Amino acid sequence: MKELDEAKLGSLLPPKTIKQLEVKYLYNEVASIKNWLAKSLEMEVKRWTEEREPEKLDGHFHSELAIDVIQTIHGGQKRAAEITPELGKQLSVVLLVELSTFLKSYQKALEEFKEKNKQHSYFKATIIANINNCMNFRDHTEKTTPSAQDSTRLKILGTLSVIENLGYDVLLQDLFLELKPIFRKFTQSKWLSCSETINEIIQATSNHLSEFKTLHDPFYQVRSKGDIERILGNPSL
């Protein structure tokens, strides 16, 4: 904003006027970013329903949503900080809240997609791409959030965990359905015939866990270990 630049350079305006200009700038910048985030999510949801496999990046299903959102937020923070460092800090606090609100909308949109598009040709691939998105959002939040903003930070991380678990439930549903009759047979078998049943469990689990290889590596490793423990620890599923 030209007026703010002039105020910064010469301090020719009264402090009250400068403050009013800063408030106006923050309002307009936040409104612009909110509008862009909403349109970005709308376009992303539209892509989910297309009969196309999500793009892959280094072998992992990929979406540009998280990258675009983070770059937009960073751009707003940078522009404000170039006017005054304090203005940059103020905008950062507001945009963190806006990110939290955006992620709630993202969660709701993904829940609706899950319920309405189970027959989609690339249903699981789309779910995996969105799980992978969470890693970028999580990294950004953990690296850029000051401790003074812990409550909003926790809300963001909590929403990301909900999105991740929503995706994992989708990926595991078919596996658990396949394992139910095998575990039933396992509990009814004599000890000598258990080895064959165990082999069936291992084979079925391995086949389904291979789908997780398109998750980012930390998700794949943690999820695979956790699901094997869950399967072995819950024969009734």
Secondary structure, 3 states (H helix, E strand, C coil): CHHHHHHHHHCCCCHHHHHHHHHHHHHHHHHHHHHHHHHHHHHHHHHHCCCCCCEEECCEEECCHHHHHHHHHHHHHHHHHHHCHHHHHHHHHHHHHHHHHHHHHHHHHHHHHHHHCCCCCCHHHHHHHHHHHHHHHHHHHHHHCCHHHHHHHHHHHHHHHHHHHHHHHHHHHHHHHHHHHHHHHHHHCCHHHHHHHHHHHHHHHHHHHHHHHHCCHHHHHHHHHHHHHHHHHCCCC
